[in-house]
């Protein structure tokens, strides 16, 4: 664009710009300092760390100038700018303030891929940085029965058991057929709500003859608005929460046809919950560890929380609650199935740690 305008006649300044901000500069400085966490940066001193970043990003200034000049790129290096200079940063904040004054800026949560190791969200395009970003990973998956106000157990399936403490809704597809099945395979006669198309997939738990014990048939539309008790009590009583809601992304290809919604950790979850006025909650800190109000889990990393969460659900299902987490499992909650699930999962292209999706 500057070249085009120059050829049309106007005088256009082409000052070379150095983009010195961003996580790559910080990670390089951390590598040179031999540190790995944000806590170590704070301990070292932010002013000391910033000085190291500045030294690092300007190290190859001469080489860049020589390289760009050899490319025959016509730019002014003598009157260059660097994004680390206060006047430049102030100009960016000034521009942002103009947008704010015009009412074009708002604050709110957005669910993004998040690296708990680097403590930063990633953009969607960063999930395509290289072929190794997605790697096969074995994760725990569970099928949990949440007690409906009408007495049945609504079966939800998730590959992220660590999000169950922040469950705020259950989604169904209004067009899908659902059935209520009576079964005593767990030792107690219960009625389970599941998509009709998924009934055979749970023959081991509900019985090979489960189809002969259907006591009610409904559509997803019939279920919308029904209240239920969440699997954990941490957010019991949250405004407008813990109801069955409609979502067209619910399918019967896997799971149970009823989708667990935790808006702090799922983009679709958040969109559906926003639409019915449920406030997003994020009981996980920047380091990927549980925070208030998840007593019994506080300080534990989300990936390390799967097994103890499942164990707590198992103990309550057996009628013998065990451990601090079990105290916060809602009475009547049932763990129907636990399994391992292999799937392609995104990892951070910088540190190779598995990402989480989190509202930031």
C-alpha positions as CSV (number, residue, x, y, z in Angstrom):
1,X,0.0,0.0,0.0
2,X,2.7,2.6,0.8
3,X,4.5,1.7,-2.5
4,X,1.3,2.1,-4.5
5,X,0.5,5.5,-2.9
6,X,4.1,6.6,-3.5
7,X,3.8,5.7,-7.2
8,X,0.6,7.8,-7.4
9,X,2.5,10.9,-6.2
10,X,2.0,11.5,-2.5
11,X,5.0,11.4,-0.1
12,X,4.6,8.4,2.1
13,X,6.8,7.8,5.1
14,X,7.8,4.1,5.4
15,X,9.2,3.9,8.8
16,X,10.4,0.4,9.8
17,X,8.5,-1.0,12.8
18,X,9.7,-3.5,15.4
19,X,7.0,-5.7,16.9
20,X,8.6,-6.4,20.2
21,X,5.7,-7.5,22.3
22,X,4.0,-10.9,22.8
23,X,4.5,-14.2,24.3
24,X,7.3,-15.4,22.0
25,X,9.6,-12.6,23.4
26,X,8.6,-13.6,27.0
27,X,9.2,-17.3,26.4
28,X,12.6,-16.6,24.9
29,X,13.6,-14.4,27.9
30,X,12.3,-17.1,30.3
31,X,14.4,-19.7,28.5
32,X,17.5,-17.5,28.8
33,X,16.8,-17.0,32.5
34,X,16.1,-20.6,33.1
35,X,12.6,-20.0,34.6
36,X,9.3,-21.6,33.7
37,X,6.4,-20.0,35.6
38,X,4.7,-16.7,36.1
39,X,5.5,-17.0,39.9
40,X,9.2,-17.1,39.1
41,X,8.9,-13.9,37.0
42,X,7.2,-12.1,39.9
43,X,9.9,-13.4,42.3
44,X,12.6,-12.3,40.0
45,X,11.0,-8.8,39.6
46,X,8.9,-7.7,36.6
47,X,11.3,-4.8,36.0
48,X,14.2,-7.2,35.8
49,X,12.2,-9.5,33.5
50,X,11.2,-6.7,31.2
51,X,14.8,-5.6,30.9
52,X,15.7,-9.1,29.8
53,X,12.9,-9.2,27.3
54,X,14.0,-5.9,25.9
55,X,17.6,-7.1,25.6
56,X,16.4,-10.3,23.9
57,X,14.2,-8.8,21.3
58,X,16.8,-6.2,20.2
59,X,19.7,-8.6,20.0
60,X,19.5,-9.2,16.3
61,X,18.5,-5.6,15.2
62,X,21.6,-5.2,13.0
63,X,21.1,-8.6,11.3
64,X,17.5,-7.7,10.5
65,X,18.4,-4.3,9.0
66,X,21.0,-6.0,6.8
67,X,18.6,-8.7,5.7
68,X,15.7,-6.3,4.9
69,X,18.0,-4.0,3.0
70,X,19.4,-6.9,0.9
71,X,15.8,-7.8,0.0
72,X,15.6,-4.3,-1.6
73,X,12.7,-3.3,0.8
74,X,12.8,0.5,0.8
75,X,12.1,1.5,4.5
76,X,13.5,4.1,6.8
77,X,15.5,2.5,9.6
78,X,16.8,5.8,11.0
79,X,13.3,6.9,12.1
80,X,12.0,3.5,13.1
81,X,9.5,2.7,15.9
82,X,9.4,-0.1,18.4
83,X,6.2,-1.2,20.0
84,X,7.9,-1.3,23.4
85,X,8.3,2.5,23.4
86,X,5.9,4.3,25.8
87,X,4.8,6.8,23.2
88,X,3.8,3.9,20.9
89,X,1.9,2.1,23.6
90,X,0.2,5.4,24.6
91,X,-0.9,5.8,21.0
92,X,-2.5,2.4,21.0
93,X,-4.3,3.1,24.3
94,X,-5.5,6.4,22.8
95,X,-7.0,4.6,19.9
96,X,-8.7,2.1,22.2
97,X,-10.1,5.0,24.3
98,X,-11.7,6.5,21.2
99,X,-13.5,3.2,20.5
100,X,-14.6,3.0,24.1
101,X,-15.9,6.6,24.1
102,X,-18.0,5.7,21.1
103,X,-19.6,2.7,22.9
104,X,-17.8,0.2,20.6
105,X,-16.0,-1.7,23.4
106,X,-17.6,-4.0,25.9
107,X,-16.3,-6.4,28.6
108,X,-17.3,-10.0,28.9
109,X,-16.3,-13.6,28.8
110,X,-15.2,-15.4,25.7
111,X,-14.3,-19.1,25.7
112,X,-10.9,-19.7,24.0
113,X,-8.3,-22.4,23.9
114,X,-6.2,-21.7,27.0
115,X,-2.7,-22.7,27.9
116,X,-2.5,-23.1,31.7
117,X,1.3,-23.5,31.5
118,X,2.0,-20.3,29.6
119,X,-1.1,-18.7,31.3
120,X,-2.4,-17.2,28.1
121,X,-5.3,-17.8,25.7
122,X,-4.6,-18.8,22.1
123,X,-6.3,-17.7,19.0
124,X,-8.0,-20.3,16.8
125,X,-5.4,-20.1,14.1
126,X,-2.8,-21.1,16.6
127,X,-4.4,-24.5,16.7
128,X,-3.2,-24.9,13.2
129,X,0.4,-23.9,13.7
130,X,1.9,-27.3,12.9
131,X,0.9,-31.0,12.5
132,X,1.8,-31.8,16.2
133,X,-0.8,-29.4,17.8
134,X,-3.4,-32.1,17.7
135,X,-2.3,-35.4,19.3
136,X,-4.2,-38.5,20.3
137,X,-4.9,-38.5,24.0
138,X,-6.5,-41.0,26.4
139,X,-9.0,-39.2,28.6
140,X,-11.5,-40.3,31.2
141,X,-15.2,-40.3,30.2
142,X,-18.2,-40.7,32.4
143,X,-21.9,-41.1,32.2
144,X,-23.7,-39.5,35.1
145,X,-27.3,-39.6,36.1
146,X,-28.7,-36.2,37.4
147,X,-31.9,-36.4,39.4
148,X,-34.8,-34.7,37.6
149,X,-37.6,-33.0,39.7
150,X,-39.9,-35.7,38.4
151,X,-37.6,-38.4,39.9
152,X,-35.9,-39.9,36.8
153,X,-32.2,-39.8,36.2
154,X,-31.2,-37.8,33.2
155,X,-28.0,-39.4,31.8
156,X,-25.3,-37.0,30.7
157,X,-22.0,-38.0,29.1
158,X,-18.7,-36.1,29.2
159,X,-15.0,-36.5,28.3
160,X,-14.1,-33.7,30.8
161,X,-15.3,-35.0,34.2
162,X,-13.4,-32.0,35.8
163,X,-16.1,-29.7,34.4
164,X,-18.9,-31.5,36.2
165,X,-18.5,-29.4,39.4
166,X,-19.5,-26.3,37.4
167,X,-22.5,-27.9,35.5
168,X,-25.2,-25.3,35.0
169,X,-27.4,-27.0,32.4
170,X,-28.4,-30.0,30.3
171,X,-29.0,-29.6,26.6
172,X,-31.3,-31.8,24.4
173,X,-32.3,-31.7,20.8
174,X,-36.0,-30.8,20.5
175,X,-36.3,-33.1,17.4
176,X,-34.8,-36.2,19.0
177,X,-36.8,-39.0,20.6
178,X,-36.1,-39.8,24.2
179,X,-37.2,-42.7,26.4
180,X,-37.5,-43.4,30.1
181,X,-36.3,-46.9,30.9
182,X,-36.8,-48.7,34.2
183,X,-33.8,-50.8,35.3
184,X,-32.4,-52.4,38.4
185,X,-29.0,-53.4,37.1
186,X,-27.3,-51.2,39.7
187,X,-29.1,-53.0,42.5
188,X,-31.7,-50.3,42.9
189,X,-34.7,-49.9,40.6
190,X,-34.4,-46.5,38.8
191,X,-35.8,-44.8,35.8
192,X,-33.3,-43.4,33.3
193,X,-33.8,-40.8,30.7
194,X,-31.8,-41.3,27.5
195,X,-32.1,-40.7,23.7
196,X,-33.8,-43.7,22.1
197,X,-31.1,-44.1,19.5
198,X,-28.5,-44.5,22.3
199,X,-30.3,-47.1,24.4
200,X,-28.5,-50.1,22.8
201,X,-25.1,-48.5,23.6
202,X,-25.9,-48.9,27.3
203,X,-27.1,-52.4,27.2
204,X,-24.3,-53.4,29.7
205,X,-25.6,-50.9,32.3
206,X,-29.3,-50.9,31.6
207,X,-29.7,-54.5,30.5
208,X,-29.9,-56.3,27.2
209,X,-33.7,-56.1,27.4
210,X,-33.8,-52.4,28.2
211,X,-36.0,-51.7,25.2
212,X,-38.7,-53.9,26.8
213,X,-38.7,-51.8,29.9
214,X,-39.5,-48.4,28.3
215,X,-42.1,-46.7,30.4
216,X,-42.3,-43.4,28.6
217,X,-41.4,-41.9,25.2
218,X,-40.9,-38.1,24.7
219,X,-39.3,-35.6,22.4
220,X,-36.6,-33.2,23.4
221,X,-39.2,-30.5,23.1
222,X,-41.2,-32.2,25.9
223,X,-38.2,-32.0,28.2
224,X,-37.3,-28.3,27.9
225,X,-37.7,-26.4,31.1
226,X,-37.5,-29.4,33.5
227,X,-35.5,-28.8,36.6
228,X,-32.8,-31.2,37.9
229,X,-30.3,-31.4,40.7
230,X,-26.7,-30.8,39.4
231,X,-24.1,-33.6,40.1
232,X,-22.3,-31.3,42.6
233,X,-23.7,-28.8,45.0
234,X,-21.1,-26.0,44.5
235,X,-23.5,-23.9,42.3
236,X,-26.8,-25.2,43.6
237,X,-29.3,-22.4,43.4
238,X,-27.6,-20.4,40.7
239,X,-30.1,-18.1,38.9
240,X,-31.9,-19.7,36.0
241,X,-29.6,-22.7,36.1
242,X,-30.1,-26.4,36.3
243,X,-32.9,-26.7,33.8
244,X,-33.1,-28.7,30.5
245,X,-32.6,-26.4,27.5
246,X,-32.7,-26.8,23.7
247,X,-29.6,-26.9,21.5
248,X,-29.5,-28.0,17.9
249,X,-25.9,-29.2,18.2
250,X,-27.0,-32.2,20.3
251,X,-26.7,-35.4,18.3
252,X,-27.1,-39.1,19.0
253,X,-23.8,-40.2,17.4
254,X,-22.2,-40.8,20.8
255,X,-22.9,-40.2,24.4
256,X,-26.5,-40.2,25.7
257,X,-28.3,-37.5,23.6
258,X,-28.2,-35.2,26.7
259,X,-25.3,-32.8,26.9
260,X,-23.7,-31.6,30.1
261,X,-23.3,-27.8,29.9
262,X,-20.5,-25.9,31.7
263,X,-20.4,-22.4,30.1
264,X,-17.0,-21.5,31.6
265,X,-15.4,-24.3,29.7
266,X,-17.3,-24.7,26.4
267,X,-18.1,-22.2,23.6
268,X,-21.4,-23.9,22.7
269,X,-22.2,-24.3,26.3
270,X,-21.8,-20.6,26.9
271,X,-23.9,-19.6,23.9
272,X,-26.8,-21.8,25.1
273,X,-26.5,-20.7,28.7
274,X,-26.2,-17.0,27.7
275,X,-29.5,-17.3,25.8
276,X,-31.4,-18.4,28.9
277,X,-29.8,-15.9,31.3
278,X,-27.4,-18.1,33.1
279,X,-24.2,-16.4,34.4
280,X,-20.9,-17.9,33.4
281,X,-18.8,-19.2,36.3
282,X,-15.1,-20.1,36.1
283,X,-13.8,-21.9,39.3
284,X,-10.4,-22.4,37.7
285,X,-7.4,-20.0,38.0
286,X,-4.9,-18.9,35.4
287,X,-2.7,-21.9,36.3
288,X,-5.4,-24.4,35.5
289,X,-6.0,-25.2,39.2
290,X,-9.4,-25.2,41.0
291,X,-10.4,-22.2,43.1
292,X,-13.3,-21.2,45.3
293,X,-16.1,-22.5,45.7
294,X,-14.9,-26.0,44.7
295,X,-13.9,-27.2,48.2
296,X,-12.0,-30.4,48.2
297,X,-10.7,-29.5,44.7
298,X,-9.1,-26.1,45.5
299,X,-5.4,-26.1,44.4
300,X,-5.7,-29.2,42.3
301,X,-5.0,-29.1,38.6
302,X,-8.0,-29.8,36.4
303,X,-6.4,-32.8,34.7
304,X,-5.4,-34.2,38.1
305,X,-9.0,-33.8,39.3
306,X,-10.7,-36.3,36.9
307,X,-9.9,-39.4,38.9
308,X,-10.8,-38.1,42.4
309,X,-14.0,-36.6,41.0
310,X,-14.9,-40.0,39.4
311,X,-14.0,-41.8,42.7
312,X,-16.2,-39.4,44.7
313,X,-19.1,-40.1,42.3
314,X,-18.5,-43.8,42.5
315,X,-18.5,-43.8,46.3
316,X,-21.8,-41.9,46.5
317,X,-23.4,-44.2,43.9
318,X,-22.4,-47.2,46.1
319,X,-23.9,-45.5,49.1
320,X,-20.6,-45.1,51.0
321,X,-19.4,-41.5,50.4
322,X,-15.6,-41.3,50.7
323,X,-13.2,-38.4,50.7
324,X,-13.7,-34.6,50.9
325,X,-15.1,-34.2,47.3
326,X,-17.8,-36.8,48.0
327,X,-19.4,-34.4,50.5
328,X,-20.3,-32.1,47.6
329,X,-21.8,-34.7,45.4
330,X,-25.6,-34.1,45.2
331,X,-27.7,-36.8,46.9
332,X,-29.3,-39.0,44.3
333,X,-26.5,-38.5,41.7
334,X,-25.5,-41.8,40.1
335,X,-22.3,-42.7,38.2
336,X,-23.6,-45.2,35.5
337,X,-20.4,-45.7,33.6
338,X,-16.7,-44.8,33.6
339,X,-14.4,-45.4,30.6
340,X,-11.3,-44.2,28.8
341,X,-11.8,-42.3,25.6
342,X,-9.2,-41.8,22.9
343,X,-9.5,-38.7,20.9
344,X,-7.5,-36.0,19.0
345,X,-6.8,-33.2,21.4
346,X,-5.2,-29.8,20.9
347,X,-1.9,-29.0,22.6
348,X,0.0,-25.7,22.9
349,X,2.3,-25.2,20.0
350,X,4.8,-23.5,22.3
351,X,5.1,-25.7,25.3
352,X,3.2,-28.9,24.0
353,X,1.1,-29.0,27.1
354,X,-2.6,-30.1,26.6
355,X,-4.9,-27.1,26.4
356,X,-8.2,-26.5,28.1
357,X,-11.1,-24.4,26.8
358,X,-11.8,-21.6,29.3
359,X,-13.8,-18.4,29.5
360,X,-11.4,-15.5,29.8
